[in-house]
Amino acid sequence: MKVRVKDMPVRHNGKRYKKNEELVIDQKHFNDKLFVCLDSAKKDKQSIKK
């Protein structure tokens, strides 16, 4: 899933991503405190789970 880093820099697969950088991660690694989901289909599925 495609995501954008929110405020705090994060490290994923050995690379550091700063605020507002975009990357592709597995859905199992998604954390809504760290990322903004850019895939609308994935957002809809997550809202159904909650």
Secondary structure, 3 states (H helix, E strand, C coil): CEEEECCCCEEECCEEECCCCEEECCHHHCCCCCEEECCHHHHHHHHHHC
